[in-house]
């Protein structure tokens, strides 16, 4: 058994023992979980990311809801133990349905089971991947001159060059990208560019931007999966590759950048593991809408509310972001990446990106 899974088993066993000893001593069992809310997120100056604070929430069997949560936790721990011992894995969706056999401990919906899995990460200081739990969705697609050494299901190692050994769809990032599964052997690119939409990713691939700019193209697929963020984090940290993020120009896309660079509320306990604080934004801004005279859509009420919230969000507490958000509210417009096609299919790779990347010294 690999060390990471042994450590996960040990941490889960300590938690189960704690509950057992409480019961054996005539105490009402309880668990303490770090509170996951905006009020309990603070900026870690050393790490440069937003992390959970010290506030704790107590779950006690004094209340029915607390007793049910502790019971679910014990069932989940047993389920994880069985998977690790059998060398099997489960999707989060499968775990939700498996709980149908847990009688009074079954979940009402998958949000409950997903949240408990995240709580178990926080309590044990382990990763979901250490529990053999995986998401339904695949990670991102990547194309560029890097060679990956990946361990197959049979335990063999295979080498894949993400430019020469793949088709136009690229290399798909697996759900587990830790060193026991994925390693980087040869790096032939100068930086990574993370792209929000599939259409723009395909445009950059077709235009050969990975070769002309010597870049690794990463398709985020909207809000990126954990494995995608971890993949980019490792390349940035271990190989020194700069990361730039290219998104639509709207409040939801700004939040995609923030989650990549500084972390998100739901995964703040993993910010040091997933976030890349040195990431830079080259996506569409309100200034771009004006300077490039881009086709736009009018802001919806929900867009304006989101932008106003971002003015209060500490992740956007810089002069650049305040100016861009306030300008977007003032002009009452947003724009997609594809709006750059107004000037032709090559404009984004021949003009827009070289200009934006040149401004920050990447090209």
C-alpha positions, -999 to 999 in steps of 0.1 A, spaced: 0 0 0 14 34 -10 24 58 19 -3 84 11 -31 58 15 -15 44 47 -15 79 62 -51 85 52 -61 52 69 -41 62 101 -58 96 102 -93 81 97 -85 55 124 -76 82 149 -108 100 143 -129 68 146 -110 59 178 -117 94 193 -155 89 188 -153 53 202 -135 65 233 -161 93 238 -188 67 237 -168 43 260 -163 70 285 -200 78 287 -196 111 268 -219 124 241 -197 121 209 -188 152 191 -166 164 162 -151 198 155 -149 210 119 -133 243 107 -161 267 96 -163 271 59 -177 305 53 -166 339 39 -163 352 75 -137 326 83 -114 331 54 -82 351 58 -52 360 37 -21 341 43 8 365 36 34 338 35 16 316 11 -1 344 -8 -35 327 -9 -68 328 10 -72 301 36 -96 291 63 -93 307 97 -94 292 131 -132 293 137 -146 259 145 -181 244 143 -191 217 168 -211 187 157 -226 170 187 -249 140 190 -269 161 215 -289 171 184 -304 147 159 -287 165 130 -253 162 147 -259 126 156 -268 118 120 -237 136 107 -214 117 130 -231 84 119 -226 94 83 -190 102 90 -184 67 105 -201 50 75 -180 71 51 -147 62 70 -156 26 68 -164 29 31 -130 46 24 -112 20 44 -128 -8 23 -118 10 -10 -82 15 0 -78 -21 12 -94 -34 -21 -74 -9 -42 -106 4 -57 -120 39 -62 -154 55 -63 -169 86 -78 -185 111 -55 -218 102 -73 -213 65 -65 -206 73 -29 -239 92 -27 -258 62 -40 -240 37 -18 -253 56 11 -288 43 2 -277 12 21 -267 31 52 -303 32 65 -307 62 88 -274 76 77 -282 79 40 -278 113 24 -307 134 11 -288 147 -19 -253 146 -33 -245 181 -20 -246 166 15 -222 137 7 -198 160 -13 -197 185 16 -190 157 41 -161 144 20 -146 179 21 -151 181 58 -132 148 61 -103 164 42 -102 192 67 -105 171 98 -78 145 87 -56 169 67 -57 145 38 -69 149 2 -100 135 -14 -77 116 -37 -61 100 -7 -95 85 1 -98 70 -34 -127 94 -42 -128 110 -76 -151 134 -94 -174 125 -123 -157 150 -147 -123 146 -164 -97 173 -159 -87 198 -186 -72 192 -220 -37 204 -226 -15 208 -257 21 219 -258 57 206 -257 59 190 -224 65 153 -218 46 136 -190 54 103 -173 21 87 -163 15 55 -144 -11 32 -161 -38 11 -145 -14 -19 -146 13 0 -128 35 6 -159 50 40 -168 43 56 -201 57 88 -216 35 111 -235 45 143 -252 15 166 -250 22 181 -285 37 153 -306 18 122 -292 -17 136 -291 -44 148 -315 -62 181 -316 -81 172 -284 -48 171 -265 -38 152 -234 -66 148 -208 -55 155 -172 -65 126 -149 -83 131 -116 -51 122 -96 -21 142 -107 1 136 -76 37 124 -80 27 87 -76 7 90 -108 20 119 -129 54 135 -133 70 159 -158 102 148 -175 109 173 -203 96 209 -204 99 226 -238 75 255 -232 80 290 -217 47 295 -200 11 281 -195 -20 299 -208 -52 287 -191 -82 293 -214 -118 294 -202 -138 282 -232 -135 252 -255 -141 274 -286 -111 296 -278 -89 267 -268 -97 251 -302 -90 284 -319 -55 287 -303 -48 250 -312 -59 255 -348 -38 287 -351 -7 268 -337 -3 292 -308 13 265 -287 42 264 -312 44 301 -322 43 313 -286 61 282 -271 32 278 -247 13 251 -230 -24 255 -237 -48 245 -209 -86 243 -214 -102 252 -181 -137 240 -191 -152 269 -172 -146 267 -135 -116 244 -135 -116 210 -118 -93 204 -88 -70 182 -109 -66 210 -134 -57 235 -107 -33 210 -91 -17 203 -125 -10 240 -131 1 245 -96 27 217 -98 41 230 -132 44 265 -118 59 254 -85 81 225 -96 91 237 -131 89 274 -127 64 279 -155 46 312 -154 8 309 -156 -15 334 -174 -53 331 -174 -74 340 -205 -112 343 -198 -143 361 -209 -149 396 -197 -176 391 -171 -179 388 -132 -181 350 -134 -149 347 -154 -132 371 -130 -140 346 -103 -125 318 -123 -92 337 -123 -96 344 -85 -101 307 -77 -70 298 -97 -48 325 -82 -60 329 -47 -84 299 -40 -121 296 -35 -144 295 -4 -154 259 -10 -118 247 -13 -100 273 9 -86 244 30 -67 233 -1 -55 267 -13 -18 260 -7 -23 227 -27 -43 242 -56 -39 279 -59 -11 296 -80 -6 331 -65 17 343 -92 -9 337 -120 -16 368 -141 -48 378 -158 -48 384 -196 -85 379 -201 -110 403 -215 -114 434 -193 -137 464 -194 -107 484 -207 -104 459 -235 -141 464 -244 -134 501 -249 -99 499 -264 -106 471 -289 -142 482 -295 -155 447 -289 -190 434 -295 -208 433 -261 -238 422 -241 -256 443 -216 -250 434 -180 -278 415 -163 -290 423 -128 -272 392 -115 -240 404 -133 -241 438 -116 -248 422 -82 -218 399 -87 -195 428 -97 -206 448 -66 -199 418 -44 -164 415 -60 -157 451 -50 -160 438 -14 -142 405 -21 -106 407 -7 -94 386 -37 -101 417 -59 -86 443 -35 -61 458 -59 -62 490 -80 -63 470 -112 -94 450 -103 -112 479 -86 -107 500 -118 -118 473 -141 -149 463 -121 -160 499 -116 -155 506 -153 -176 475 -163 -204 487 -140 -202 522 -155 -203 511 -192 -228 483 -182 -213 459 -207 -196 425 -208 -178 406 -236 -168 370 -245 -134 359 -257 -149 351 -291 -158 387 -295 -123 392 -308 -133 373 -339 -148 406 -350 -114 413 -365 -108 378 -380 -100 343 -368 -63 351 -365 -66 384 -346 -66 368 -311 -32 350 -318 -16 376 -341 -26 408 -322 -45 405 -289 -26 379 -270 9 391 -281 -1 426 -270 -15 415 -236 13 390 -230 39 416 -240 25 441 -214 33 416 -186 66 405 -200 57 369 -209 62 374 -246 
